[in-house]
């Protein structure tokens, strides 16, 4: 029984493909669902444009920094896994995070 934020990530990637993970926006939003203010500033695309490489890298580094601090570098996917759309290591990382930060309803 996956937490709601895991389901949200799966739905996002199924509807838009692994491309949607490469700019780090969904991954950072997912962290903020797991732990409030995990990523304080998420770079987002403006006006339907794709996020540029520099801003995408900022998001990915924010995601990976949080993950490495909380579950360890050895349990974390790499930036190249994300950029190349390698879903298995990303899924494993998110699963470990979900175990550390179980879903808690605000209701």
N, CA and C of each residue as an Amber inpcrd file, in Angstrom:
protein
   321
   0.8460000  -1.1810000   0.0000000   0.0000000   0.0000000   0.0000000
   0.8910000   1.2440000   0.0000000   1.0640000   1.8500000  -1.1530000
   1.9730000   2.9870000  -1.2930000   1.3680000   4.2650000  -0.7360000
   2.2050000   5.0960000  -0.1160000   1.7250000   6.4040000   0.3220000
   1.2320000   7.2150000  -0.8790000   0.3690000   8.1750000  -0.5990000
  -0.2280000   8.9860000  -1.6670000   0.8460000   9.6710000  -2.5130000
   1.9340000  10.1420000  -1.8910000   2.9400000  10.8450000  -2.6940000
   3.6700000   9.9160000  -3.6470000   3.7770000   8.6260000  -3.3100000
   4.3750000   7.6800000  -4.2540000   3.4320000   7.4920000  -5.4440000
   2.1560000   7.3860000  -5.1640000   1.1640000   7.2400000  -6.2200000
   1.1910000   8.4500000  -7.1380000   1.3170000   9.6300000  -6.5460000
   1.3810000  10.8780000  -7.3090000   2.5760000  10.8570000  -8.2750000
   3.7200000  10.3790000  -7.8200000   4.9130000  10.3200000  -8.6610000
   4.7320000   9.3320000  -9.8030000   4.1430000   8.1820000  -9.5010000
   3.9140000   7.1700000 -10.5300000   2.9580000   7.7000000 -11.5880000
   1.8720000   8.3250000 -11.1650000   0.9050000   8.8930000 -12.1040000
   1.5740000   9.9610000 -12.9610000   2.3880000  10.8130000 -12.3570000
   3.0790000  11.8700000 -13.1080000   3.9900000  11.2900000 -14.1710000
   4.7480000  10.2550000 -13.8220000   5.6740000   9.6880000 -14.7970000
   4.9480000   8.8810000 -15.8600000   3.8230000   8.2650000 -15.5060000
   3.0670000   7.5170000 -16.5130000   2.4250000   8.4540000 -17.5230000
   1.9720000   9.5990000 -17.0650000   1.2800000  10.5070000 -17.9810000
   2.2460000  11.3320000 -18.8260000   3.4200000  11.6070000 -18.3090000
   4.3530000  12.4580000 -19.0560000   5.6820000  11.7770000 -19.3600000
   5.8740000  10.5690000 -18.8960000   7.1110000   9.8380000 -19.1400000
   8.2220000  10.2790000 -18.2020000   9.3300000   9.5520000 -18.2790000
  10.4500000   9.8690000 -17.3840000  11.0440000  11.2360000 -17.6550000
  10.7210000  11.8280000 -18.8100000  11.1620000  13.1970000 -19.1100000
  10.7420000  14.1590000 -18.0020000   9.5820000  13.8730000 -17.4130000
   9.0580000  14.7820000 -16.3900000   9.9090000  14.7890000 -15.1280000
  10.7610000  13.7950000 -14.9570000  11.6240000  13.7590000 -13.7730000
  12.9400000  14.4970000 -13.9960000  13.3250000  14.6600000 -15.2300000
  14.6680000  15.1590000 -15.5490000  14.9340000  16.5880000 -15.1120000
  13.8890000  17.4070000 -14.9480000  14.1340000  18.7800000 -14.4980000
  14.0700000  18.9040000 -12.9770000  13.7360000  17.8090000 -12.2980000
  13.7590000  17.7970000 -10.8360000  12.5510000  18.4110000 -10.1540000
  11.6330000  19.0110000 -10.8990000  10.4920000  19.6870000 -10.2870000
   9.6280000  18.6890000  -9.5140000   9.2180000  17.6030000 -10.1740000
   8.3590000  16.6130000  -9.5130000   9.0770000  15.9830000  -8.3300000
  10.3580000  15.6920000  -8.4860000  11.1100000  15.0730000  -7.3890000
  11.1750000  16.0010000  -6.1710000  11.3980000  17.2870000  -6.4070000
  11.4360000  18.2450000  -5.2960000  10.0560000  18.4180000  -4.6670000
   9.0200000  18.4620000  -5.4920000   7.6660000  18.5580000  -4.9550000
   7.3320000  17.3340000  -4.1130000   7.7920000  16.1870000  -4.5540000
   7.5800000  14.9460000  -3.8200000   8.2550000  15.0100000  -2.4430000
   9.4710000  15.5230000  -2.4050000  10.1580000  15.6850000  -1.1130000
   9.3650000  16.5820000  -0.1800000   8.8130000  17.6560000  -0.7270000
   8.0290000  18.5730000   0.0970000   6.7340000  17.9380000   0.5840000
   6.2160000  16.9460000  -0.1500000   5.0530000  16.1960000   0.3240000
   5.4570000  15.2790000   1.4770000   6.6630000  14.7510000   1.3960000
   7.1560000  13.8350000   2.4330000   7.5300000  14.5800000   3.7030000
   8.2060000  15.6970000   3.5150000   8.6950000  16.4880000   4.6510000
   8.5510000  17.9600000   4.2780000   7.7310000  18.6390000   5.0120000
   7.4680000  20.0500000   4.7270000   8.7730000  20.8480000   4.6400000
   8.8770000  21.6700000   3.6110000  10.0430000  22.5340000   3.3720000
  11.3570000  21.7740000   3.1950000  11.2740000  20.5420000   2.7190000
  12.5000000  19.7880000   2.4340000  13.3290000  20.5390000   1.3830000
  12.6430000  21.0740000   0.3860000  13.2830000  21.9100000  -0.6330000
  12.5720000  23.2550000  -0.5800000  13.2820000  24.2610000  -0.1410000
  12.6560000  25.5740000   0.0660000  12.3510000  26.3060000  -1.2290000
  13.2020000  26.1670000  -2.2320000  12.9760000  26.8660000  -3.5050000
  13.1060000  25.8620000  -4.6420000  11.9990000  25.6780000  -5.3540000
  11.9900000  24.7900000  -6.5110000  11.9300000  25.6570000  -7.7630000
  12.8900000  25.4350000  -8.6450000  12.9060000  26.1520000  -9.9150000
  11.8190000  25.5510000 -10.7960000  10.9170000  26.3850000 -11.2940000
   9.8300000  25.8950000 -12.1370000   9.8400000  26.6040000 -13.4800000
   9.3600000  25.9260000 -14.5200000   9.3160000  26.5580000 -15.8410000
   8.2940000  27.6930000 -15.8660000   8.5690000  28.6750000 -16.6570000
   7.6740000  29.8310000 -16.7920000   7.0890000  29.8600000 -18.1960000
   5.8010000  30.1110000 -18.2750000   5.1500000  30.3080000 -19.5620000
   5.2190000  29.1290000 -20.5140000   5.1590000  27.9160000 -19.9950000
   5.1570000  26.7420000 -20.8520000   6.5170000  26.3500000 -21.4100000
   7.5460000  27.1130000 -21.0700000   8.9050000  26.7930000 -21.5270000
   9.4760000  25.6460000 -20.7030000  10.4040000  24.8880000 -21.3030000
  11.1270000  23.8740000 -20.5450000  12.1190000  24.5820000 -19.6220000
  12.3940000  23.9690000 -18.5000000  13.3740000  24.5130000 -17.5650000
  14.7680000  24.3910000 -18.1870000  15.5750000  25.4360000 -18.0660000
  16.9230000  25.3550000 -18.6380000  17.8060000  24.4290000 -17.7960000
  18.9210000  24.0420000 -18.3570000  19.8120000  23.0650000 -17.7300000
  20.2970000  23.5320000 -16.3640000  20.6430000  24.7940000 -16.2350000
  21.1540000  25.3080000 -14.9650000  20.0920000  25.1770000 -13.8620000
  18.8660000  25.5700000 -14.1570000  17.7970000  25.4950000 -13.1550000
  17.4270000  24.0480000 -12.8550000  17.4420000  23.1940000 -13.8650000
  17.1870000  21.7740000 -13.6480000  18.2340000  21.1790000 -12.7120000
  19.4890000  21.5570000 -12.9360000  20.5850000  21.0610000 -12.1010000
  20.4310000  21.5270000 -10.6610000  19.9670000  22.7490000 -10.4540000
  19.7070000  23.2510000  -9.1030000  18.6750000  22.3550000  -8.4160000
  17.5870000  22.0450000  -9.1180000  16.5550000  21.1720000  -8.5510000
  17.1000000  19.7830000  -8.2340000  17.8140000  19.2060000  -9.1800000
  18.3380000  17.8520000  -8.9790000  19.3360000  17.8130000  -7.8230000
  20.1780000  18.8330000  -7.7310000  21.1310000  18.8810000  -6.6140000
  20.4140000  19.0460000  -5.2730000  19.3410000  19.8330000  -5.2450000
  18.5580000  19.9840000  -4.0110000  17.9410000  18.6490000  -3.6140000
  17.3810000  17.9460000  -4.5850000  16.7910000  16.6330000  -4.3370000
  17.8370000  15.6660000  -3.7940000  18.9600000  15.5620000  -4.4970000
  20.0000000  14.5940000  -4.1100000  20.6390000  14.9350000  -2.7700000
  20.8210000  16.2170000  -2.4920000  21.3940000  16.6280000  -1.2000000
  20.4880000  16.1660000  -0.0540000  19.1880000  16.4120000  -0.1820000
  18.2380000  15.9870000   0.8470000  18.2650000  14.4630000   1.0160000
  18.2510000  13.7590000  -0.0930000  18.2380000  12.2970000  -0.0550000
  19.5060000  11.7610000   0.6050000  20.6560000  12.2740000   0.1940000
  21.9220000  11.7860000   0.7310000  22.0340000  12.0350000   2.2260000
  21.5470000  13.1740000   2.6810000  21.5750000  13.4850000   4.1180000
  20.6640000  12.5470000   4.8940000  19.5300000  12.2020000   4.3120000
  18.5140000  11.4580000   5.0500000  18.5720000   9.9410000   4.9060000
  19.0620000   9.4250000   3.7910000  19.1510000   7.9690000   3.6680000
  20.5410000   7.4870000   3.2590000  21.4640000   8.3990000   3.0790000
  22.8420000   8.0270000   2.7650000  23.1210000   7.9810000   1.2730000
  24.3420000   8.3290000   0.9460000  24.7580000   8.3910000  -0.4570000
  24.6770000   7.0240000  -1.1380000  24.9660000   5.9560000  -0.3990000
  24.9520000   4.6130000  -0.9810000  23.5440000   4.1290000  -1.3140000
  22.5230000   4.7510000  -0.7280000  21.1320000   4.3530000  -0.9610000
  20.4070000   5.2770000  -1.9200000  21.1640000   6.0850000  -2.6340000
  20.6020000   7.1700000  -3.4370000  20.8760000   6.9600000  -4.9200000
  19.8960000   7.2870000  -5.7420000  20.1310000   7.2950000  -7.1900000
  21.1210000   8.4160000  -7.5080000  21.6330000   8.4030000  -8.7090000
  22.5930000   9.4400000  -9.1040000  21.9220000  10.4570000 -10.0170000
  22.5960000  11.5710000 -10.2000000  22.0770000  12.5860000 -11.1090000
  21.9960000  12.0200000 -12.5270000  22.9450000  11.1690000 -12.8970000
  22.8980000  10.5810000 -14.2490000  21.7370000   9.5940000 -14.3750000
  21.3840000   8.8700000 -13.2800000  20.1960000   8.0060000 -13.3180000
  18.9660000   8.8240000 -13.6900000  18.8380000   9.9830000 -13.0580000
  17.6760000  10.8340000 -13.2970000  17.7140000  11.4020000 -14.7150000
  18.8580000  11.9260000 -15.1190000  18.9740000  12.5510000 -16.4330000
  18.7930000  11.5510000 -17.5730000  19.1560000  10.2760000 -17.3190000
  19.0240000   9.2540000 -18.3550000  17.6900000   8.5100000 -18.2710000
  16.8550000   8.8790000 -17.2930000  15.5460000   8.2600000 -17.1740000
  15.5700000   6.8370000 -16.6630000  16.5720000   6.5140000 -15.8490000
  16.6810000   5.1770000 -15.2500000  15.7040000   5.0870000 -14.0840000
  14.5270000   4.5180000 -14.3210000  13.4680000   4.5530000 -13.3210000
  13.7040000   3.6350000 -12.1260000  14.3750000   2.4930000 -12.3110000
  14.5670000   1.5500000 -11.2030000  15.3280000   2.1730000 -10.0290000
  16.4890000   2.8050000 -10.2450000  17.1870000   3.4060000  -9.1000000
  16.4210000   4.5850000  -8.4850000  15.6790000   5.3130000  -9.3140000
  14.8750000   6.4260000  -8.7900000  13.7700000   5.8690000  -7.9020000
  13.1120000   4.8270000  -8.3710000  12.0520000   4.1820000  -7.5920000
  12.5990000   3.6660000  -6.2590000  13.7590000   3.0010000  -6.3090000
  14.3620000   2.4770000  -5.0700000  14.6540000   3.6010000  -4.0810000
  15.1530000   4.7120000  -4.5850000  15.4380000   5.8640000  -3.7260000
  14.1600000   6.4040000  -3.1000000  13.1210000   6.5630000  -3.9150000
  11.8560000   7.0800000  -3.3970000  11.2260000   6.1220000  -2.3940000
  11.3860000   4.8350000  -2.6320000  10.8540000   3.8370000  -1.6990000
  11.5620000   3.9370000  -0.3390000  12.8700000   4.0960000  -0.3610000
  13.6190000   4.2530000   0.8990000  13.2070000   5.5250000   1.6350000
  13.0000000   6.5870000   0.8700000  12.5390000   7.8380000   1.4880000
  11.1600000   7.6730000   2.1040000  10.2770000   6.9780000   1.4100000
   8.9210000   6.7570000   1.9140000   8.9430000   5.9500000   3.2130000
   9.9010000   5.0450000   3.3320000  10.0410000   4.2800000   4.5780000
  10.5110000   5.1820000   5.7160000  11.3720000   6.1150000   5.4050000
  11.8870000   7.0310000   6.4290000  10.8630000   8.0990000   6.8030000
  10.0920000   8.5430000   5.8090000   9.0900000   9.5960000   6.0300000
   7.7080000   9.0670000   5.6630000   7.1190000   8.2540000   6.5280000
   5.7860000   7.7160000   6.2240000   4.7650000   8.8360000   6.0680000
   3.8040000   8.5990000   5.1900000   2.7700000   9.6070000   4.9180000
   1.9550000   9.8970000   6.1610000   1.7900000  11.1860000   6.4350000
   0.9420000  11.6210000   7.5520000  -0.0530000  12.6090000   7.0070000
  -1.2980000  12.2640000   7.1260000  -2.3700000  13.1280000   6.6380000
  -2.4580000  14.3860000   7.4780000  -2.7350000  15.5080000   6.8250000
  -2.9580000  16.7700000   7.5520000  -4.3540000  16.8000000   8.1710000
  -5.2140000  15.8900000   7.7120000  -6.6070000  15.8670000   8.1940000
  -6.7010000  15.2960000   9.5910000
